[in-house]
Amino acid sequence: MPLADIRPYLEDSRRKKYALGCFNVFDTETLEGVIEAAVNKKTPVVCAIYEPQFKYSDLESFTDLIKNIASKTDVPVILHLDHATELASIIRAIKCGFTAVMFDGPVGASFEEKVEKTKKAVEIAHLAGATVEAELGYITRVGVDEKASQENIADPKLAKEFVERTGIDILAPAIGSVHGMGEQKATINLEMLRQISMSTNCYLSLHGGSGVDDSIVQQAIDLGINKASVYTRLSNRAIERVKDCLSTGKGDISVILNEVRNGFREVVEDRLEVLRSVNICNPANETCHYCTSEKYCVSKASSPLVSDSQPYIKSSAIGSMSNRTYEDVLNNVSSLIADYVKNK
Ligand code: 13P
């Protein structure tokens, strides 16, 4: 099916207390590993591309591949831009068909500057019906600034204001997790998460998922986390598998690359279980009403929410385009964005 809008699945996750899995991909093997796991677990999946990756791969060709694979896949695939710091990246991603973007704003910016820049990202993305996620506080990184993770925690008092003033769809509050941890030792401030969750109706996302203990991940979901990002665990498993392969002298490069795919698939399946994101694509499940897949959504014909023209873009910002297909919207969005940028 075409790349999916994340919103119906976020809403479903909120009602059923699971979190959508968001996993970083950058080539055929990592992409297939993630999508195969989602198909095996019958659940929607978020494939994330990290902004710095733009330097290393041809984004347009890679996203063509993702759209192609998604079109043959019977679970919803959401394409998410991870941690963008430039508005130009958001525009490029939208032109490539991403349905969700994350904007980090300038690192070290004041709250006011962050609000202003994030608002712009939201205006642009909403023109195309894409959702926007933004970080509040600062989620630190191993090897860079992990020791400061507790100092950079999000302020619950600012969460409501940030969401209301920017119009974001998903808030990623810094609650103590650290990007890139190999062990599950992050100290998570669940009380802070509870306060943030009570202060805003915005969907909430957890980053640095590799370093968080499973039982804490599940408590965080119970407190309102709707989306969880995991990468380092996948990478570590793939590296282990490649090392095993090399140490036994088995196979050539194609065999080694298969081990990357297998490593990703195994860990994504495991993480989806922990996130309780399993068997979501099931005809008995009303989530299927949002889906355009023929295979799982047998109830689609009776659904008031789905027609044959993929009306899953519901952003009011799209206005008169709301009856068109996602492809139509994307064809129009380049000129909308060009006008927007010219007039600002
Ligand atoms: P980890 O690599 O720590 O799991 O974090 C992934 C992430 O948050 C991507 O944005």
Boltz pocket constraint, residues with backbone or C-beta under 6 A from the ligand:
constraints:
  - pocket:
      binder: B
      contacts: [[A, 24], [A, 82], [A, 83], [A, 178], [A, 179], [A, 180], [A, 181], [A, 206], [A, 207], [A, 208], [A, 209], [A, 210], [A, 211], [A, 229], [A, 230], [A, 231], [A, 232], [A, 233]]
      max_distance: 6.0
